[in-house]
Amino acid sequence: MSDSEHYDPLGPGRRADEDPQEKRMPRGVIIRLFAYLVAGHVIAGFLYLLFVVAGSK
């Protein structure tokens, strides 16, 4: 069940002790970001290597 099923637009809103901002990103987002950064650098390095090898001949 999602939170939208229990949302009451006429309700009192947030509690006083509830922070509207999350403190941390979800673990899945961090892992995906890290994987994309690593994969992106590996692909960029491979393309750079291709250009260096092709330019040396």
All heavy atoms as atom14 arrays in JSON, in Angstrom:
{
  "sequence": "MSDSEHYDPLGPGRRADEDPQEKRMPRGVIIRLFAYLVAGHVIAGFLYLLFVVAGSK",
  "atom14_mask": [
    [1, 1, 1, 1, 1, 1, 1, 1, 0, 0, 0, 0, 0, 0],
    [1, 1, 1, 1, 1, 1, 0, 0, 0, 0, 0, 0, 0, 0],
    [1, 1, 1, 1, 1, 1, 1, 1, 0, 0, 0, 0, 0, 0],
    [1, 1, 1, 1, 1, 1, 0, 0, 0, 0, 0, 0, 0, 0],
    [1, 1, 1, 1, 1, 1, 1, 1, 1, 0, 0, 0, 0, 0],
    [1, 1, 1, 1, 1, 1, 1, 1, 1, 1, 0, 0, 0, 0],
    [1, 1, 1, 1, 1, 1, 1, 1, 1, 1, 1, 1, 0, 0],
    [1, 1, 1, 1, 1, 1, 1, 1, 0, 0, 0, 0, 0, 0],
    [1, 1, 1, 1, 1, 1, 1, 0, 0, 0, 0, 0, 0, 0],
    [1, 1, 1, 1, 1, 1, 1, 1, 0, 0, 0, 0, 0, 0],
    [1, 1, 1, 1, 0, 0, 0, 0, 0, 0, 0, 0, 0, 0],
    [1, 1, 1, 1, 1, 1, 1, 0, 0, 0, 0, 0, 0, 0],
    [1, 1, 1, 1, 0, 0, 0, 0, 0, 0, 0, 0, 0, 0],
    [1, 1, 1, 1, 1, 1, 1, 1, 1, 1, 1, 0, 0, 0],
    [1, 1, 1, 1, 1, 1, 1, 1, 1, 1, 1, 0, 0, 0],
    [1, 1, 1, 1, 1, 0, 0, 0, 0, 0, 0, 0, 0, 0],
    [1, 1, 1, 1, 1, 1, 1, 1, 0, 0, 0, 0, 0, 0],
    [1, 1, 1, 1, 1, 1, 1, 1, 1, 0, 0, 0, 0, 0],
    [1, 1, 1, 1, 1, 1, 1, 1, 0, 0, 0, 0, 0, 0],
    [1, 1, 1, 1, 1, 1, 1, 0, 0, 0, 0, 0, 0, 0],
    [1, 1, 1, 1, 1, 1, 1, 1, 1, 0, 0, 0, 0, 0],
    [1, 1, 1, 1, 1, 1, 1, 1, 1, 0, 0, 0, 0, 0],
    [1, 1, 1, 1, 1, 1, 1, 1, 1, 0, 0, 0, 0, 0],
    [1, 1, 1, 1, 1, 1, 1, 1, 1, 1, 1, 0, 0, 0],
    [1, 1, 1, 1, 1, 1, 1, 1, 0, 0, 0, 0, 0, 0],
    [1, 1, 1, 1, 1, 1, 1, 0, 0, 0, 0, 0, 0, 0],
    [1, 1, 1, 1, 1, 1, 1, 1, 1, 1, 1, 0, 0, 0],
    [1, 1, 1, 1, 0, 0, 0, 0, 0, 0, 0, 0, 0, 0],
    [1, 1, 1, 1, 1, 1, 1, 0, 0, 0, 0, 0, 0, 0],
    [1, 1, 1, 1, 1, 1, 1, 1, 0, 0, 0, 0, 0, 0],
    [1, 1, 1, 1, 1, 1, 1, 1, 0, 0, 0, 0, 0, 0],
    [1, 1, 1, 1, 1, 1, 1, 1, 1, 1, 1, 0, 0, 0],
    [1, 1, 1, 1, 1, 1, 1, 1, 0, 0, 0, 0, 0, 0],
    [1, 1, 1, 1, 1, 1, 1, 1, 1, 1, 1, 0, 0, 0],
    [1, 1, 1, 1, 1, 0, 0, 0, 0, 0, 0, 0, 0, 0],
    [1, 1, 1, 1, 1, 1, 1, 1, 1, 1, 1, 1, 0, 0],
    [1, 1, 1, 1, 1, 1, 1, 1, 0, 0, 0, 0, 0, 0],
    [1, 1, 1, 1, 1, 1, 1, 0, 0, 0, 0, 0, 0, 0],
    [1, 1, 1, 1, 1, 0, 0, 0, 0, 0, 0, 0, 0, 0],
    [1, 1, 1, 1, 0, 0, 0, 0, 0, 0, 0, 0, 0, 0],
    [1, 1, 1, 1, 1, 1, 1, 1, 1, 1, 0, 0, 0, 0],
    [1, 1, 1, 1, 1, 1, 1, 0, 0, 0, 0, 0, 0, 0],
    [1, 1, 1, 1, 1, 1, 1, 1, 0, 0, 0, 0, 0, 0],
    [1, 1, 1, 1, 1, 0, 0, 0, 0, 0, 0, 0, 0, 0],
    [1, 1, 1, 1, 0, 0, 0, 0, 0, 0, 0, 0, 0, 0],
    [1, 1, 1, 1, 1, 1, 1, 1, 1, 1, 1, 0, 0, 0],
    [1, 1, 1, 1, 1, 1, 1, 1, 0, 0, 0, 0, 0, 0],
    [1, 1, 1, 1, 1, 1, 1, 1, 1, 1, 1, 1, 0, 0],
    [1, 1, 1, 1, 1, 1, 1, 1, 0, 0, 0, 0, 0, 0],
    [1, 1, 1, 1, 1, 1, 1, 1, 0, 0, 0, 0, 0, 0],
    [1, 1, 1, 1, 1, 1, 1, 1, 1, 1, 1, 0, 0, 0],
    [1, 1, 1, 1, 1, 1, 1, 0, 0, 0, 0, 0, 0, 0],
    [1, 1, 1, 1, 1, 1, 1, 0, 0, 0, 0, 0, 0, 0],
    [1, 1, 1, 1, 1, 0, 0, 0, 0, 0, 0, 0, 0, 0],
    [1, 1, 1, 1, 0, 0, 0, 0, 0, 0, 0, 0, 0, 0],
    [1, 1, 1, 1, 1, 1, 0, 0, 0, 0, 0, 0, 0, 0],
    [1, 1, 1, 1, 1, 1, 1, 1, 1, 0, 0, 0, 0, 0]
  ],
  "atom14_positions": [
    [[0.84, -1.18, 0.0], [0.0, 0.0, 0.0], [0.88, 1.24, 0.0], [1.89, 1.29, 0.66], [-0.88, 0.03, 1.23], [-1.89, -1.08, 1.32], [-3.09, -0.64, 2.57], [-4.45, -1.48, 1.88], [0.0, 0.0, 0.0], [0.0, 0.0, 0.0], [0.0, 0.0, 0.0], [0.0, 0.0, 0.0], [0.0, 0.0, 0.0], [0.0, 0.0, 0.0]],
    [[0.45, 2.22, -0.73], [1.23, 3.45, -0.78], [0.65, 4.48, 0.18], [-0.48, 4.36, 0.67], [1.25, 4.0, -2.2], [-0.05, 4.42, -2.55], [0.0, 0.0, 0.0], [0.0, 0.0, 0.0], [0.0, 0.0, 0.0], [0.0, 0.0, 0.0], [0.0, 0.0, 0.0], [0.0, 0.0, 0.0], [0.0, 0.0, 0.0], [0.0, 0.0, 0.0]],
    [[1.42, 5.52, 0.42], [0.98, 6.58, 1.31], [-0.17, 7.38, 0.69], [-0.96, 7.98, 1.41], [2.13, 7.51, 1.64], [3.16, 6.85, 2.53], [2.78, 5.89, 3.25], [4.32, 7.26, 2.52], [0.0, 0.0, 0.0], [0.0, 0.0, 0.0], [0.0, 0.0, 0.0], [0.0, 0.0, 0.0], [0.0, 0.0, 0.0], [0.0, 0.0, 0.0]],
    [[-0.24, 7.39, -0.65], [-1.29, 8.18, -1.29], [-2.68, 7.6, -1.03], [-3.67, 8.32, -1.09], [-1.03, 8.27, -2.79], [-1.07, 6.99, -3.38], [0.0, 0.0, 0.0], [0.0, 0.0, 0.0], [0.0, 0.0, 0.0], [0.0, 0.0, 0.0], [0.0, 0.0, 0.0], [0.0, 0.0, 0.0], [0.0, 0.0, 0.0], [0.0, 0.0, 0.0]],
    [[-2.76, 6.31, -0.73], [-4.05, 5.72, -0.42], [-4.59, 6.2, 0.92], [-5.8, 6.2, 1.15], [-3.93, 4.19, -0.41], [-3.61, 3.61, -1.75], [-3.38, 2.11, -1.69], [-3.6, 1.52, -0.61], [-2.98, 1.54, -2.7], [0.0, 0.0, 0.0], [0.0, 0.0, 0.0], [0.0, 0.0, 0.0], [0.0, 0.0, 0.0], [0.0, 0.0, 0.0]],
    [[-3.7, 6.61, 1.8], [-4.1, 7.05, 3.14], [-4.0, 8.58, 3.29], [-4.13, 9.09, 4.39], [-3.21, 6.39, 4.19], [-3.24, 4.88, 4.1], [-4.36, 4.15, 4.42], [-2.31, 4.0, 3.7], [-4.11, 2.87, 4.23], [-2.85, 2.75, 3.79], [0.0, 0.0, 0.0], [0.0, 0.0, 0.0], [0.0, 0.0, 0.0], [0.0, 0.0, 0.0]],
    [[-3.79, 9.28, 2.19], [-3.64, 10.74, 2.25], [-5.0, 11.39, 2.47], [-5.97, 11.09, 1.78], [-3.02, 11.25, 0.97], [-2.89, 12.76, 0.92], [-2.0, 13.41, 1.75], [-3.68, 13.51, 0.08], [-1.88, 14.78, 1.73], [-3.57, 14.88, 0.03], [-2.67, 15.51, 0.86], [-2.56, 16.87, 0.84], [0.0, 0.0, 0.0], [0.0, 0.0, 0.0]],
    [[-5.04, 12.27, 3.42], [-6.27, 13.01, 3.71], [-5.98, 14.5, 3.49], [-5.26, 15.12, 4.29], [-6.71, 12.76, 5.15], [-8.0, 13.49, 5.49], [-8.67, 13.98, 4.56], [-8.34, 13.57, 6.69], [0.0, 0.0, 0.0], [0.0, 0.0, 0.0], [0.0, 0.0, 0.0], [0.0, 0.0, 0.0], [0.0, 0.0, 0.0], [0.0, 0.0, 0.0]],
    [[-6.51, 15.1, 2.4], [-6.19, 16.51, 2.14], [-6.74, 17.47, 3.18], [-6.27, 18.59, 3.31], [-6.82, 16.76, 0.76], [-7.86, 15.71, 0.61], [-7.38, 14.53, 1.39], [0.0, 0.0, 0.0], [0.0, 0.0, 0.0], [0.0, 0.0, 0.0], [0.0, 0.0, 0.0], [0.0, 0.0, 0.0], [0.0, 0.0, 0.0], [0.0, 0.0, 0.0]],
    [[-7.74, 17.03, 3.94], [-8.31, 17.9, 4.97], [-7.74, 17.6, 6.34], [-8.17, 18.16, 7.34], [-9.83, 17.74, 5.0], [-10.53, 18.07, 3.67], [-12.03, 17.81, 3.8], [-10.27, 19.5, 3.28], [0.0, 0.0, 0.0], [0.0, 0.0, 0.0], [0.0, 0.0, 0.0], [0.0, 0.0, 0.0], [0.0, 0.0, 0.0], [0.0, 0.0, 0.0]],
    [[-6.75, 16.71, 6.4], [-6.15, 16.32, 7.67], [-5.26, 17.41, 8.22], [-5.05, 18.47, 7.61], [0.0, 0.0, 0.0], [0.0, 0.0, 0.0], [0.0, 0.0, 0.0], [0.0, 0.0, 0.0], [0.0, 0.0, 0.0], [0.0, 0.0, 0.0], [0.0, 0.0, 0.0], [0.0, 0.0, 0.0], [0.0, 0.0, 0.0], [0.0, 0.0, 0.0]],
    [[-4.73, 17.18, 9.42], [-3.93, 18.21, 10.09], [-2.56, 18.44, 9.45], [-1.88, 19.38, 9.8], [-3.76, 17.66, 11.5], [-3.88, 16.19, 11.35], [-4.87, 15.99, 10.23], [0.0, 0.0, 0.0], [0.0, 0.0, 0.0], [0.0, 0.0, 0.0], [0.0, 0.0, 0.0], [0.0, 0.0, 0.0], [0.0, 0.0, 0.0], [0.0, 0.0, 0.0]],
    [[-2.14, 17.61, 8.52], [-0.84, 17.8, 7.88], [0.24, 17.05, 8.62], [0.0, 16.02, 9.22], [0.0, 0.0, 0.0], [0.0, 0.0, 0.0], [0.0, 0.0, 0.0], [0.0, 0.0, 0.0], [0.0, 0.0, 0.0], [0.0, 0.0, 0.0], [0.0, 0.0, 0.0], [0.0, 0.0, 0.0], [0.0, 0.0, 0.0], [0.0, 0.0, 0.0]],
    [[1.43, 17.59, 8.59], [2.57, 16.93, 9.23], [2.56, 17.17, 10.73], [2.12, 18.21, 11.2], [3.88, 17.45, 8.66], [4.07, 17.12, 7.21], [5.5, 17.48, 6.81], [5.72, 17.23, 5.41], [6.07, 16.05, 4.91], [6.22, 15.02, 5.7], [6.26, 15.9, 3.63], [0.0, 0.0, 0.0], [0.0, 0.0, 0.0], [0.0, 0.0, 0.0]],
    [[3.13, 16.18, 11.42], [3.3, 16.34, 12.87], [4.43, 17.34, 13.12], [5.27, 17.57, 12.26], [3.64, 15.0, 13.51], [2.52, 13.98, 13.39], [2.84, 12.75, 14.2], [4.17, 12.22, 13.94], [4.43, 11.18, 13.18], [3.46, 10.53, 12.57], [5.68, 10.76, 13.02], [0.0, 0.0, 0.0], [0.0, 0.0, 0.0], [0.0, 0.0, 0.0]],
    [[4.47, 17.89, 14.29], [5.49, 18.89, 14.61], [6.88, 18.27, 14.64], [7.86, 18.93, 14.29], [5.18, 19.53, 15.97], [0.0, 0.0, 0.0], [0.0, 0.0, 0.0], [0.0, 0.0, 0.0], [0.0, 0.0, 0.0], [0.0, 0.0, 0.0], [0.0, 0.0, 0.0], [0.0, 0.0, 0.0], [0.0, 0.0, 0.0], [0.0, 0.0, 0.0]],
    [[6.98, 17.01, 15.03], [8.3, 16.37, 15.11], [8.71, 15.69, 13.81], [9.77, 15.11, 13.73], [8.32, 15.34, 16.25], [7.31, 14.22, 16.04], [6.39, 14.39, 15.23], [7.45, 13.18, 16.7], [0.0, 0.0, 0.0], [0.0, 0.0, 0.0], [0.0, 0.0, 0.0], [0.0, 0.0, 0.0], [0.0, 0.0, 0.0], [0.0, 0.0, 0.0]],
    [[7.88, 15.76, 12.78], [8.18, 15.11, 11.51], [8.91, 16.09, 10.6], [8.45, 17.19, 10.34], [6.88, 14.64, 10.84], [7.1, 13.79, 9.63], [5.78, 13.29, 9.05], [4.72, 13.53, 9.65], [5.84, 12.66, 8.0], [0.0, 0.0, 0.0], [0.0, 0.0, 0.0], [0.0, 0.0, 0.0], [0.0, 0.0, 0.0], [0.0, 0.0, 0.0]],
    [[10.07, 15.67, 10.11], [10.9, 16.5, 9.24], [10.43, 16.34, 7.79], [10.36, 15.22, 7.3], [12.36, 16.09, 9.38], [13.3, 17.07, 8.71], [12.84, 18.14, 8.28], [14.5, 16.76, 8.63], [0.0, 0.0, 0.0], [0.0, 0.0, 0.0], [0.0, 0.0, 0.0], [0.0, 0.0, 0.0], [0.0, 0.0, 0.0], [0.0, 0.0, 0.0]],
    [[10.14, 17.43, 7.07], [9.68, 17.3, 5.69], [10.79, 16.84, 4.73], [10.51, 16.34, 3.67], [9.2, 18.7, 5.33], [9.93, 19.6, 6.24], [10.14, 18.82, 7.51], [0.0, 0.0, 0.0], [0.0, 0.0, 0.0], [0.0, 0.0, 0.0], [0.0, 0.0, 0.0], [0.0, 0.0, 0.0], [0.0, 0.0, 0.0], [0.0, 0.0, 0.0]],
    [[12.04, 17.02, 5.11], [13.17, 16.6, 4.28], [13.72, 15.28, 4.77], [13.91, 15.08, 5.96], [14.29, 17.65, 4.33], [13.98, 18.92, 3.61], [14.03, 18.75, 2.1], [14.63, 17.83, 1.59], [13.37, 19.65, 1.41], [0.0, 0.0, 0.0], [0.0, 0.0, 0.0], [0.0, 0.0, 0.0], [0.0, 0.0, 0.0], [0.0, 0.0, 0.0]],
    [[13.97, 14.36, 3.83], [14.62, 13.12, 4.2], [16.1, 13.4, 4.45], [16.7, 14.22, 3.78], [14.46, 12.09, 3.1], [13.05, 11.61, 2.93], [12.95, 10.49, 1.91], [13.98, 9.87, 1.62], [11.85, 10.28, 1.41], [0.0, 0.0, 0.0], [0.0, 0.0, 0.0], [0.0, 0.0, 0.0], [0.0, 0.0, 0.0], [0.0, 0.0, 0.0]],
    [[16.67, 12.68, 5.39], [18.07, 12.91, 5.74], [19.03, 12.19, 4.81], [20.12, 12.66, 4.57], [18.33, 12.45, 7.18], [17.54, 13.22, 8.21], [17.95, 14.65, 8.26], [17.18, 15.38, 9.33], [17.27, 16.8, 9.21], [0.0, 0.0, 0.0], [0.0, 0.0, 0.0], [0.0, 0.0, 0.0], [0.0, 0.0, 0.0], [0.0, 0.0, 0.0]],
    [[18.65, 11.03, 4.27], [19.55, 10.24, 3.44], [18.83, 9.79, 2.18], [17.62, 9.64, 2.16], [20.01, 9.0, 4.21], [20.76, 9.32, 5.48], [21.13, 8.07, 6.22], [22.01, 7.25, 5.37], [22.12, 5.94, 5.49], [21.4, 5.3, 6.39], [22.93, 5.28, 4.72], [0.0, 0.0, 0.0], [0.0, 0.0, 0.0], [0.0, 0.0, 0.0]],
    [[19.63, 9.58, 1.13], [19.07, 9.0, -0.1], [18.9, 7.51, 0.12], [19.66, 6.9, 0.87], [20.02, 9.24, -1.28], [20.06, 10.66, -1.74], [20.8, 10.87, -3.37], [22.33, 10.02, -3.24], [0.0, 0.0, 0.0], [0.0, 0.0, 0.0], [0.0, 0.0, 0.0], [0.0, 0.0, 0.0], [0.0, 0.0, 0.0], [0.0, 0.0, 0.0]],
    [[17.95, 6.9, -0.55], [17.78, 5.44, -0.45], [19.03, 4.71, -0.96], [19.73, 5.19, -1.85], [16.59, 5.15, -1.35], [15.88, 6.43, -1.49], [16.9, 7.51, -1.35], [0.0, 0.0, 0.0], [0.0, 0.0, 0.0], [0.0, 0.0, 0.0], [0.0, 0.0, 0.0], [0.0, 0.0, 0.0], [0.0, 0.0, 0.0], [0.0, 0.0, 0.0]],
    [[19.3, 3.55, -0.36], [20.5, 2.78, -0.7], [20.53, 2.41, -2.18], [21.58, 2.44, -2.82], [20.58, 1.54, 0.16], [21.83, 0.72, -0.08], [21.86, -0.52, 0.77], [21.82, -0.22, 2.19], [22.91, -0.12, 2.95], [24.08, -0.3, 2.44], [22.79, 0.15, 4.23], [0.0, 0.0, 0.0], [0.0, 0.0, 0.0], [0.0, 0.0, 0.0]],
    [[19.38, 2.08, -2.77], [19.33, 1.7, -4.18], [19.77, 2.83, -5.09], [20.42, 2.6, -6.12], [0.0, 0.0, 0.0], [0.0, 0.0, 0.0], [0.0, 0.0, 0.0], [0.0, 0.0, 0.0], [0.0, 0.0, 0.0], [0.0, 0.0, 0.0], [0.0, 0.0, 0.0], [0.0, 0.0, 0.0], [0.0, 0.0, 0.0], [0.0, 0.0, 0.0]],
    [[19.43, 4.05, -4.74], [19.81, 5.21, -5.56], [21.32, 5.4, -5.5], [21.97, 5.68, -6.52], [19.08, 6.48, -5.08], [19.6, 7.7, -5.8], [17.59, 6.33, -5.29], [0.0, 0.0, 0.0], [0.0, 0.0, 0.0], [0.0, 0.0, 0.0], [0.0, 0.0, 0.0], [0.0, 0.0, 0.0], [0.0, 0.0, 0.0], [0.0, 0.0, 0.0]],
    [[21.9, 5.22, -4.33], [23.35, 5.4, -4.17], [24.09, 4.33, -4.96], [25.06, 4.63, -5.68], [23.73, 5.36, -2.68], [23.14, 6.57, -1.97], [25.23, 5.32, -2.51], [23.28, 6.54, -0.47], [0.0, 0.0, 0.0], [0.0, 0.0, 0.0], [0.0, 0.0, 0.0], [0.0, 0.0, 0.0], [0.0, 0.0, 0.0], [0.0, 0.0, 0.0]],
    [[23.64, 3.08, -4.88], [24.29, 1.99, -5.61], [24.17, 2.21, -7.11], [25.13, 2.04, -7.86], [23.69, 0.64, -5.19], [24.05, 0.35, -3.73], [24.15, -0.48, -6.11], [23.35, -0.86, -3.16], [0.0, 0.0, 0.0], [0.0, 0.0, 0.0], [0.0, 0.0, 0.0], [0.0, 0.0, 0.0], [0.0, 0.0, 0.0], [0.0, 0.0, 0.0]],
    [[22.99, 2.61, -7.58], [22.78, 2.85, -9.01], [23.64, 4.01, -9.49], [24.25, 3.93, -10.57], [21.31, 3.15, -9.26], [20.91, 3.04, -10.7], [19.42, 3.24, -10.9], [18.64, 2.46, -9.96], [17.63, 2.96, -9.23], [17.28, 4.21, -9.36], [16.98, 2.18, -8.4], [0.0, 0.0, 0.0], [0.0, 0.0, 0.0], [0.0, 0.0, 0.0]],
    [[23.74, 5.08, -8.72], [24.56, 6.22, -9.09], [26.02, 5.8, -9.19], [26.72, 6.16, -10.14], [24.39, 7.34, -8.06], [25.22, 8.6, -8.26], [24.81, 9.28, -9.55], [25.03, 9.53, -7.09], [0.0, 0.0, 0.0], [0.0, 0.0, 0.0], [0.0, 0.0, 0.0], [0.0, 0.0, 0.0], [0.0, 0.0, 0.0], [0.0, 0.0, 0.0]],
    [[26.5, 5.04, -8.22], [27.88, 4.56, -8.24], [28.13, 3.68, -9.46], [29.15, 3.83, -10.15], [28.19, 3.8, -6.95], [29.6, 3.29, -6.87], [30.64, 4.15, -6.64], [29.86, 1.94, -7.04], [31.94, 3.69, -6.58], [31.16, 1.46, -6.98], [32.2, 2.34, -6.75], [0.0, 0.0, 0.0], [0.0, 0.0, 0.0], [0.0, 0.0, 0.0]],
    [[27.2, 2.78, -9.75], [27.36, 1.88, -10.91], [27.38, 2.68, -12.21], [28.18, 2.4, -13.11], [26.23, 0.86, -10.93], [0.0, 0.0, 0.0], [0.0, 0.0, 0.0], [0.0, 0.0, 0.0], [0.0, 0.0, 0.0], [0.0, 0.0, 0.0], [0.0, 0.0, 0.0], [0.0, 0.0, 0.0], [0.0, 0.0, 0.0], [0.0, 0.0, 0.0]],
    [[26.51, 3.67, -12.34], [26.49, 4.48, -13.56], [27.78, 5.28, -13.71], [28.29, 5.45, -14.82], [25.29, 5.43, -13.57], [23.96, 4.76, -13.79], [22.78, 5.4, -13.44], [23.86, 3.5, -14.36], [21.55, 4.8, -13.64], [22.65, 2.88, -14.57], [21.49, 3.55, -14.21], [20.29, 2.96, -14.42], [0.0, 0.0, 0.0], [0.0, 0.0, 0.0]],
    [[28.29, 5.81, -12.61], [29.54, 6.56, -12.68], [30.7, 5.66, -13.1], [31.51, 6.03, -13.95], [29.84, 7.22, -11.33], [29.0, 8.44, -10.98], [29.28, 8.89, -9.57], [29.27, 9.56, -11.96], [0.0, 0.0, 0.0], [0.0, 0.0, 0.0], [0.0, 0.0, 0.0], [0.0, 0.0, 0.0], [0.0, 0.0, 0.0], [0.0, 0.0, 0.0]],
    [[30.78, 4.48, -12.51], [31.86, 3.55, -12.86], [31.72, 3.11, -14.31], [32.68, 3.14, -15.08], [31.87, 2.33, -11.9], [32.78, 1.24, -12.4], [32.27, 2.77, -10.5], [0.0, 0.0, 0.0], [0.0, 0.0, 0.0], [0.0, 0.0, 0.0], [0.0, 0.0, 0.0], [0.0, 0.0, 0.0], [0.0, 0.0, 0.0], [0.0, 0.0, 0.0]],
    [[30.51, 2.71, -14.71], [30.29, 2.26, -16.09], [30.57, 3.39, -17.08], [31.16, 3.16, -18.14], [28.86, 1.75, -16.25], [0.0, 0.0, 0.0], [0.0, 0.0, 0.0], [0.0, 0.0, 0.0], [0.0, 0.0, 0.0], [0.0, 0.0, 0.0], [0.0, 0.0, 0.0], [0.0, 0.0, 0.0], [0.0, 0.0, 0.0], [0.0, 0.0, 0.0]],
    [[30.15, 4.58, -16.76], [30.4, 5.72, -17.64], [31.88, 5.99, -17.82], [32.34, 6.28, -18.93], [0.0, 0.0, 0.0], [0.0, 0.0, 0.0], [0.0, 0.0, 0.0], [0.0, 0.0, 0.0], [0.0, 0.0, 0.0], [0.0, 0.0, 0.0], [0.0, 0.0, 0.0], [0.0, 0.0, 0.0], [0.0, 0.0, 0.0], [0.0, 0.0, 0.0]],
    [[32.65, 5.9, -16.74], [34.09, 6.13, -16.85], [34.78, 4.99, -17.6], [35.75, 5.23, -18.34], [34.7, 6.31, -15.46], [34.47, 7.67, -14.9], [33.33, 8.0, -14.23], [35.24, 8.79, -14.94], [33.4, 9.27, -13.87], [34.55, 9.77, -14.29], [0.0, 0.0, 0.0], [0.0, 0.0, 0.0], [0.0, 0.0, 0.0], [0.0, 0.0, 0.0]],
    [[34.32, 3.77, -17.43], [34.9, 2.64, -18.16], [34.65, 2.81, -19.66], [35.57, 2.64, -20.48], [34.34, 1.29, -17.65], [34.68, 0.16, -18.59], [34.85, 1.01, -16.25], [0.0, 0.0, 0.0], [0.0, 0.0, 0.0], [0.0, 0.0, 0.0], [0.0, 0.0, 0.0], [0.0, 0.0, 0.0], [0.0, 0.0, 0.0], [0.0, 0.0, 0.0]],
    [[33.45, 3.18, -20.04], [33.12, 3.38, -21.46], [33.91, 4.56, -22.02], [34.45, 4.48, -23.13], [31.6, 3.59, -21.64], [30.87, 2.28, -21.33], [31.27, 4.07, -23.04], [29.37, 2.41, -21.24], [0.0, 0.0, 0.0], [0.0, 0.0, 0.0], [0.0, 0.0, 0.0], [0.0, 0.0, 0.0], [0.0, 0.0, 0.0], [0.0, 0.0, 0.0]],
    [[34.01, 5.64, -21.26], [34.78, 6.8, -21.73], [36.25, 6.44, -21.88], [36.91, 6.86, -22.85], [34.61, 7.96, -20.75], [0.0, 0.0, 0.0], [0.0, 0.0, 0.0], [0.0, 0.0, 0.0], [0.0, 0.0, 0.0], [0.0, 0.0, 0.0], [0.0, 0.0, 0.0], [0.0, 0.0, 0.0], [0.0, 0.0, 0.0], [0.0, 0.0, 0.0]],
    [[36.8, 5.67, -20.95], [38.19, 5.24, -21.06], [38.42, 4.35, -22.27], [39.44, 4.46, -22.95], [0.0, 0.0, 0.0], [0.0, 0.0, 0.0], [0.0, 0.0, 0.0], [0.0, 0.0, 0.0], [0.0, 0.0, 0.0], [0.0, 0.0, 0.0], [0.0, 0.0, 0.0], [0.0, 0.0, 0.0], [0.0, 0.0, 0.0], [0.0, 0.0, 0.0]],
    [[37.48, 3.46, -22.55], [37.59, 2.58, -23.72], [37.55, 3.4, -25.01], [38.34, 3.16, -25.93], [36.47, 1.54, -23.7], [36.49, 0.62, -24.87], [37.49, -0.33, -25.01], [35.51, 0.7, -25.85], [37.52, -1.18, -26.1], [35.53, -0.15, -26.94], [36.54, -1.09, -27.06], [0.0, 0.0, 0.0], [0.0, 0.0, 0.0], [0.0, 0.0, 0.0]],
    [[36.66, 4.36, -25.09], [36.59, 5.21, -26.28], [37.87, 6.02, -26.44], [38.39, 6.18, -27.56], [35.37, 6.13, -26.21], [34.02, 5.45, -26.39], [32.88, 6.45, -26.15], [33.9, 4.84, -27.77], [0.0, 0.0, 0.0], [0.0, 0.0, 0.0], [0.0, 0.0, 0.0], [0.0, 0.0, 0.0], [0.0, 0.0, 0.0], [0.0, 0.0, 0.0]],
    [[38.4, 6.53, -25.34], [39.65, 7.27, -25.4], [40.78, 6.37, -25.91], [41.58, 6.78, -26.75], [39.99, 7.83, -24.01], [41.3, 8.56, -23.96], [41.43, 9.84, -24.48], [42.43, 7.96, -23.39], [42.63, 10.5, -24.45], [43.63, 8.62, -23.36], [43.74, 9.89, -23.88], [44.93, 10.54, -23.85], [0.0, 0.0, 0.0], [0.0, 0.0, 0.0]],
    [[40.82, 5.14, -25.4], [41.84, 4.19, -25.84], [41.69, 3.91, -27.34], [42.69, 3.83, -28.05], [41.72, 2.9, -25.04], [42.71, 1.79, -25.38], [44.12, 2.25, -25.02], [42.36, 0.53, -24.63], [0.0, 0.0, 0.0], [0.0, 0.0, 0.0], [0.0, 0.0, 0.0], [0.0, 0.0, 0.0], [0.0, 0.0, 0.0], [0.0, 0.0, 0.0]],
    [[40.47, 3.77, -27.82], [40.26, 3.55, -29.25], [40.8, 4.71, -30.09], [41.45, 4.51, -31.13], [38.77, 3.36, -29.55], [38.16, 2.02, -29.18], [36.67, 2.01, -29.5], [38.85, 0.88, -29.91], [0.0, 0.0, 0.0], [0.0, 0.0, 0.0], [0.0, 0.0, 0.0], [0.0, 0.0, 0.0], [0.0, 0.0, 0.0], [0.0, 0.0, 0.0]],
    [[40.54, 5.94, -29.65], [41.03, 7.09, -30.39], [42.55, 7.19, -30.34], [43.2, 7.57, -31.32], [40.39, 8.39, -29.86], [39.02, 8.63, -30.41], [37.9, 8.35, -29.65], [38.83, 9.13, -31.68], [36.63, 8.57, -30.13], [37.57, 9.36, -32.19], [36.46, 9.08, -31.41], [0.0, 0.0, 0.0], [0.0, 0.0, 0.0], [0.0, 0.0, 0.0]],
    [[43.15, 6.86, -29.21], [44.6, 6.92, -29.09], [45.24, 5.88, -30.01], [46.21, 6.17, -30.72], [45.04, 6.69, -27.63], [46.53, 6.43, -27.52], [44.65, 7.88, -26.78], [0.0, 0.0, 0.0], [0.0, 0.0, 0.0], [0.0, 0.0, 0.0], [0.0, 0.0, 0.0], [0.0, 0.0, 0.0], [0.0, 0.0, 0.0], [0.0, 0.0, 0.0]],
    [[44.71, 4.65, -30.0], [45.26, 3.6, -30.85], [45.05, 3.94, -32.32], [45.95, 3.77, -33.15], [44.61, 2.23, -30.5], [44.97, 1.18, -31.53], [45.04, 1.8, -29.12], [0.0, 0.0, 0.0], [0.0, 0.0, 0.0], [0.0, 0.0, 0.0], [0.0, 0.0, 0.0], [0.0, 0.0, 0.0], [0.0, 0.0, 0.0], [0.0, 0.0, 0.0]],
    [[43.89, 4.44, -32.69], [43.61, 4.78, -34.09], [44.46, 5.97, -34.55], [44.87, 6.04, -35.71], [42.14, 5.1, -34.27], [0.0, 0.0, 0.0], [0.0, 0.0, 0.0], [0.0, 0.0, 0.0], [0.0, 0.0, 0.0], [0.0, 0.0, 0.0], [0.0, 0.0, 0.0], [0.0, 0.0, 0.0], [0.0, 0.0, 0.0], [0.0, 0.0, 0.0]],
    [[44.76, 6.9, -33.66], [45.54, 8.08, -34.02], [47.03, 7.8, -34.12], [47.78, 8.56, -34.74], [0.0, 0.0, 0.0], [0.0, 0.0, 0.0], [0.0, 0.0, 0.0], [0.0, 0.0, 0.0], [0.0, 0.0, 0.0], [0.0, 0.0, 0.0], [0.0, 0.0, 0.0], [0.0, 0.0, 0.0], [0.0, 0.0, 0.0], [0.0, 0.0, 0.0]],
    [[47.49, 6.72, -33.52], [48.93, 6.43, -33.55], [49.36, 5.73, -34.83], [50.54, 5.61, -35.08], [49.3, 5.55, -32.35], [48.71, 4.27, -32.46], [0.0, 0.0, 0.0], [0.0, 0.0, 0.0], [0.0, 0.0, 0.0], [0.0, 0.0, 0.0], [0.0, 0.0, 0.0], [0.0, 0.0, 0.0], [0.0, 0.0, 0.0], [0.0, 0.0, 0.0]],
    [[48.45, 5.29, -35.65], [48.81, 4.57, -36.89], [48.71, 5.45, -38.09], [48.11, 6.42, -38.2], [47.88, 3.36, -37.07], [48.13, 2.34, -36.0], [47.34, 1.1, -36.27], [47.66, 0.09, -35.17], [47.09, -1.19, -35.39], [0.0, 0.0, 0.0], [0.0, 0.0, 0.0], [0.0, 0.0, 0.0], [0.0, 0.0, 0.0], [0.0, 0.0, 0.0]]
  ]
}
